[in-house]
Amino acid sequence: MIDYETFMQIKTCHDEKRLNCPQIAKKLGIDERTVQKWLNQNRYTPRQSSRKNSKLDPFKAYIVQLLETHPYSATQIFQRLREENFDGGFTIVKEYVRKIRPRRVEPFLKLSFAPGECAQVDWGSYGSVNVGGTRRKLSFFVMVLCYSRMMYVEFTLLQTMEHFLGCHQNAFNRLGVPSKIMIDNLKTGVLKRIMGQEPILNPKYLDFANHYGFRIAPCAVRKGNEKGRVENGVGYVKKNFLAGFEIPDFGIVNPSAIGWLDTVCNVRIHGETGKKPVDMFAEEKNSLSQLPTLPYDIATISPVRACKQFRIALDANHYSVPAEYAGQKLSLKTYPDRLCIYHQEKLIARHVRSYERRKDIEDPDHPKELIRQRKKGKDQKIFMRFLQISPKALEYYQIMEQRRVNPNHHIIKIVALSETYGTEPVARAIEDAFVLQAFSSDYIANILEQRKRTLPEPAALILTRRQDLLEIEIEQPDMAIYNKALEKHHGGSI
């Protein structure tokens, strides 16, 4: 047994929305036989229960009749019943009226539009999606041309101004520019509403509209029916495209959506017009404005300050700037696909925008100046240590600079030699190098090594006086051995 509210929903879906029995059953989540039963009934009749009869039972038909003619309150109904000799209490009357009161259905005018007159835009959301190693909320932008019902869909990871305007631009590139665009009360479109006054539009969106030549038409508060075409479009995207669609990574969504638009969405027979949107778009296309020569700069501009590590932060990621701008105030221009960082009017850095989190994105050229300065400072310290080795160190360096391509390389080596051999030996080696006219770290190293290996001067020769060694007798050599060798060499004759 259904209640009166469900009965009215069944009637509304059938009479106003033109849904058939299976569609109503699916929408309301009830059995098709139940829907068919109540469609055959002209009025709601509650089931007769086996409970004890109530004092109100004889008056229930009268109460239903009163409510169908006028939205009486329970108190008014009770007063009418008292006039009909009802002797029960107010509570049972109030509960019964609340149960069977018809649901108030607000009537709306059916809107019609000329070709090229209007488009409606809105955002939709659908769970989350993988982006690299993180997950982000999945949003999608929908634009529907009101005359042809031609639709454009684009998926994004944020609903910020640069994405909102970027989706508009992409839709214009695909469809054209209508005379006006109807929007809901989004902060990217409407900043404030004051009773009795025109809505205060977002100046960025208003400037964008003036550039492309369309008028912004915000819907009235709680009047979503005014942009029913795009709201139906958002629901259609969810039911027909996204339902059951496995999304392993965000990168595949938009190419798949474009294919769906071309092969399913815009070539179907539309339930309202009975025609294909793509066929009606052929009639509407010439009524849409062309794009201006120069595109609008959709970037969101915000002030930032680079940290000591010459980075700026955006959306849980860090992006590098040249090291010399560490700690300085900068301007950040944020696009859906890239970032541009400025110091005053000068572009100092550009990065591809990352939608992952906690990533550090560095341009290899940005730390080069810092590395160069640090190397220069280190070389300066080594040069000062070299000058302290010897009074002739500066003159030695000047001559070496004239003769060598990279004198700093030799200075580093000579300072290292002073740490190994000591300052005084190296100073003496430098003085010796002047005498030898040898200007190189290799010469200094050779001089130091030779001095290290110098043998002590020999002492006086002392001859032995032992008697037994003085009386040694040496036998005369046997010359016959040499004679035989000579004979053999000359063939046996001398």
Summary of the structure (lengths in Angstrom):
residues: 494
radius of gyration: 48.1
end to end distance: 149.2
largest distance: 176.0
contacts: 1278
relative contact order: 0.06
helix: 45%
strand: 17%
